[in-house]
Amino acid sequence: MKYLEEFSDPVLAGKLVEQIHATVTKPWAMMEVCGGQTHTIVRHGIDQLLPDGVEMIHGPGCPVCVTPLEVIDKALEIAAQPGVIFCSFGDMLRVPGSGRDLFRIKSEGGDVRVVYSPLDALRVAQQNPDKEVVFFGIGFETTAPPNAMTVYQAKKLGIPNFSLLVSHVRVPPAIEAIMQSPSCRVQGFLAAGHVCSVMGTSEYPELAERYGVPIVVTGFEPLDILAGILRTVSQLEKGEHVVENAYQRAVRDEGNPAAKAMLADVFETTDRAWRGIGMIPRSGWRLSERYREYDAEYRFQVRDIVAEESAVCRSGEVLQGLIKPHECSAFGTVCTPRNPLGATMVSSEGACAAYYLYRRLEAPAEAVTTGG
């Protein structure tokens, strides 16, 4: 249980909380980028232990949540085609598209399979040469290297019936987009440690300097989060804005050179739409020209599919940190994990799911009465 029990010690947590209270003299608002960090904060009540006026803003770091509606619809269109085996991680199957989800496709006879690695999907392609096998490749920089490796292997082994539906996004451009928003209240960031374990920290100093915000690379256990908050408020109180690595047991400044080399070979940067947020320039990856034959959007001719977001679901505002989940009138009533309006209620890293699991009683009273 290394790095689990040690980093959940309540005595040490109490000491960190005391240090935070002793440091803070004024209100501050900081954003944890990663959805995994959001769940730790909400589950353990970390934000409720902070001094009055110190606010944690939940960021868009949930890969399932930010996958745009049009990409979900592309996945549904491909998965419904005869002769296709559509492979995905399990948390994507209940993400709603414009009218259905992957579970519905499966119930209607589509061959939709849950896998635990993109390489599992590649093996399915090897075992079913008469079928087209598609893997739904989503996520941030953390999941991109294994997806890139799988495409690399498909090309190297000459497996023609495998393709990747790509919806990869990058964190630094998202931070920039958040800071450029007129409604931005963020004064500091807890950066996602697993992303930085791949990419390193080289992209963050420029952002910290340009926007005058401290960026602290942080892990995911309670003590990680509290230590990251302490470092962030310490910088804010001193008027500093530098990048600090508070997750040195996993993150090096240079990141993972082998993973970065694989990404540079297989992918190229592109503009990417984020669900509920919109288009962010150069915020995503797509397969490079060398690997374009493995791009499911081209292979199945679904590039032109467009979709409109739900007018009822406010997940976009949640992802931008403009509202907390319980401030949405649909939360916990017409929108639940069983019947979600948006991906933030489905994903294991979604902020709405975290509030439903750990703070569902904070739903607005009028929403509770109208929702039965």
KANORQUI-V203532 format. One record per residue. N is the residue number from 1. SS is DSSP state (h for helix, s for strand, l for the rest). PHI is phi as a letter, one per 40 degrees, with the letter a starting at -180 (none if undefined). Layout:
# KANORQUI-V203532
<<N & SS & PHI> <N & SS & PHI>>
This chain:
# KANORQUI-V203532
<<1 & l & none> <2 & l & d> <3 & l & g> <4 & l & b> <5 & l & c> <6 & h & c> <7 & h & c> <8 & h & b> <9 & l & c> <10 & h & c> <11 & h & c> <12 & h & c> <13 & h & c> <14 & h & c> <15 & h & c> <16 & h & c> <17 & h & c> <18 & h & c> <19 & h & c> <20 & h & c> <21 & h & c> <22 & h & c> <23 & h & c> <24 & l & c> <25 & l & b> <26 & l & a> <27 & l & c> <28 & s & a> <29 & s & b> <30 & s & b> <31 & s & b> <32 & s & c> <33 & s & c> <34 & s & c> <35 & h & c> <36 & h & c> <37 & h & c> <38 & h & d> <39 & h & c> <40 & h & c> <41 & h & c> <42 & h & c> <43 & h & c> <44 & l & c> <45 & l & g> <46 & h & c> <47 & h & c> <48 & h & c> <49 & h & c> <50 & l & c> <51 & l & d> <52 & l & d> <53 & l & g> <54 & s & c> <55 & s & b> <56 & s & c> <57 & s & c> <58 & s & c> <59 & s & c> <60 & s & c> <61 & s & c> <62 & l & b> <63 & h & c> <64 & h & c> <65 & h & c> <66 & h & c> <67 & s & c> <68 & l & c> <69 & h & d> <70 & h & c> <71 & h & c> <72 & h & d> <73 & h & c> <74 & h & c> <75 & h & c> <76 & h & c> <77 & h & c> <78 & h & c> <79 & h & c> <80 & l & c> <81 & l & c> <82 & l & c> <83 & l & g> <84 & s & b> <85 & s & b> <86 & s & b> <87 & s & b> <88 & s & a> <89 & l & c> <90 & h & c> <91 & h & c> <92 & h & c> <93 & l & c> <94 & l & b> <95 & l & c> <96 & l & c> <97 & l & c> <98 & l & c> <99 & l & a> <100 & l & a> <101 & l & b> <102 & h & c> <103 & h & c> <104 & h & c> <105 & h & d> <106 & h & c> <107 & h & c> <108 & l & c> <109 & l & h> <110 & l & c> <111 & s & c> <112 & s & b> <113 & s & b> <114 & s & c> <115 & l & b> <116 & l & b> <117 & l & a> <118 & h & c> <119 & h & c> <120 & h & c> <121 & h & c> <122 & h & c> <123 & h & c> <124 & h & c> <125 & h & c> <126 & h & c> <127 & h & c> <128 & l & b> <129 & l & c> <130 & l & c> <131 & l & b> <132 & s & c> <133 & s & b> <134 & s & b> <135 & s & b> <136 & s & c> <137 & s & c> <138 & s & b> <139 & s & h> <140 & l & c> <141 & h & c> <142 & h & c> <143 & h & c> <144 & h & c> <145 & h & d> <146 & h & c> <147 & h & c> <148 & h & c> <149 & h & c> <150 & h & c> <151 & h & c> <152 & h & d> <153 & h & c> <154 & h & d> <155 & h & c> <156 & h & c> <157 & h & c> <158 & l & g> <159 & l & c> <160 & l & c> <161 & l & c> <162 & s & b> <163 & s & a> <164 & s & b> <165 & s & c> <166 & s & c> <167 & s & a> <168 & s & c> <169 & s & b> <170 & l & b> <171 & h & c> <172 & h & d> <173 & h & c> <174 & h & c> <175 & h & d> <176 & h & c> <177 & h & c> <178 & h & c> <179 & h & c> <180 & h & c> <181 & l & c> <182 & l & c> <183 & l & c> <184 & l & c> <185 & l & b> <186 & l & c> <187 & l & b> <188 & s & a> <189 & s & b> <190 & s & c> <191 & s & c> <192 & s & c> <193 & h & c> <194 & h & c> <195 & h & c> <196 & h & c> <197 & h & c> <198 & h & c> <199 & h & c> <200 & l & g> <201 & l & b> <202 & l & c> <203 & l & c> <204 & h & c> <205 & h & d> <206 & h & c> <207 & h & c> <208 & h & c> <209 & h & c> <210 & h & c> <211 & h & b> <212 & l & g> <213 & l & b> <214 & s & c> <215 & s & b> <216 & s & b> <217 & s & c> <218 & s & b> <219 & l & c> <220 & l & b> <221 & l & c> <222 & h & d> <223 & h & c> <224 & h & d> <225 & h & c> <226 & h & c> <227 & h & c> <228 & h & c> <229 & h & c> <230 & h & d> <231 & h & c> <232 & h & c> <233 & h & c> <234 & h & c> <235 & h & c> <236 & h & c> <237 & h & c> <238 & h & c> <239 & l & g> <240 & l & c> <241 & l & a> <242 & l & b> <243 & s & c> <244 & s & b> <245 & s & b> <246 & l & c> <247 & l & b> <248 & l & c> <249 & l & c> <250 & l & b> <251 & l & b> <252 & l & b> <253 & l & d> <254 & l & c> <255 & l & g> <256 & l & b> <257 & h & d> <258 & h & c> <259 & h & c> <260 & h & c> <261 & h & c> <262 & h & c> <263 & h & c> <264 & h & c> <265 & h & c> <266 & h & c> <267 & s & b> <268 & s & b> <269 & s & c> <270 & s & a> <271 & s & c> <272 & s & a> <273 & s & c> <274 & s & b> <275 & l & d> <276 & l & g> <277 & l & b> <278 & s & h> <279 & s & c> <280 & s & b> <281 & s & d> <282 & s & f> <283 & s & b> <284 & s & a> <285 & s & b> <286 & s & b> <287 & s & c> <288 & l & c> <289 & h & d> <290 & h & c> <291 & h & b> <292 & h & c> <293 & h & c> <294 & h & c> <295 & s & c> <296 & h & c> <297 & h & c> <298 & h & c> <299 & h & c> <300 & l & b> <301 & l & f> <302 & l & b> <303 & l & c> <304 & l & c> <305 & l & c> <306 & l & b> <307 & l & a> <308 & l & b> <309 & l & c> <310 & l & c> <311 & l & c> <312 & l & c> <313 & l & c> <314 & l & b> <315 & h & c> <316 & h & c> <317 & h & c> <318 & h & c> <319 & h & c> <320 & l & c> <321 & l & g> <322 & l & c> <323 & l & b> <324 & l & c> <325 & h & d> <326 & h & c> <327 & h & c> <328 & l & c> <329 & l & c> <330 & l & c> <331 & s & c> <332 & l & g> <333 & l & b> <334 & l & c> <335 & s & b> <336 & l & b> <337 & l & d> <338 & l & c> <339 & l & b> <340 & l & c> <341 & l & c> <342 & l & a> <343 & h & c> <344 & h & c> <345 & h & c> <346 & l & c> <347 & l & c> <348 & l & c> <349 & l & b> <350 & l & c> <351 & h & c> <352 & h & c> <353 & h & c> <354 & h & c> <355 & h & c> <356 & h & c> <357 & h & c> <358 & h & b> <359 & h & a> <360 & h & c> <361 & h & c> <362 & h & c> <363 & l & d> <364 & l & d> <365 & h & d> <366 & h & c> <367 & h & c> <368 & h & c> <369 & h & c> <370 & h & c> <371 & l & c> <372 & l & g>>
